[in-house]
């Protein structure tokens, strides 16, 4: 089914806005800032959104994701990253990282650097990786309902509220 251009544009804007919001929240929660150690994700989630954006400006995010599709890579590298940089002042660095290797990296970083931030700011994961990260208690949250675009998400939908048959 072909989507009308207006709907495509709105969908792309929503995706970019949600991504930028998540990047902003996670970049200051996981990356370093010029003024010292980053605030916790919890403290950011409880504060005003303007504070999250202000603290994220000038930071860089490492986004681990599946990089196996040239079209997705081009979209992220040539459309999303430049827009997040222009609008929010956040550099997005998309790198390959998915599955068991990602979980192992996170576990290793947690054990080697207790209480400190890891090398990843944002992840795009599948259901199986979500379940593994959740089992290892490596996911921060819940914070998604605090994003500016959260009212556009149907959180009552079982497709949204459950991933890989995991309860919220």
CORQUI-V905941 format. One record per helix or strand of 2 or more residues. SS is the DSSP state (hx for helix, st for strand). FROM is the first residue (numbers start at 1). TO is the last residue. If there is no record, write none. Layout:
BEGIN
SS;FROM;TO, SS;FROM;TO
END
This chain:
BEGIN
hx;5;30, hx;41;46, hx;49;56, st;60;65, hx;70;88, st;91;96, hx;99;112, st;122;123, hx;127;135, hx;144;146, hx;150;152, hx;158;161
END
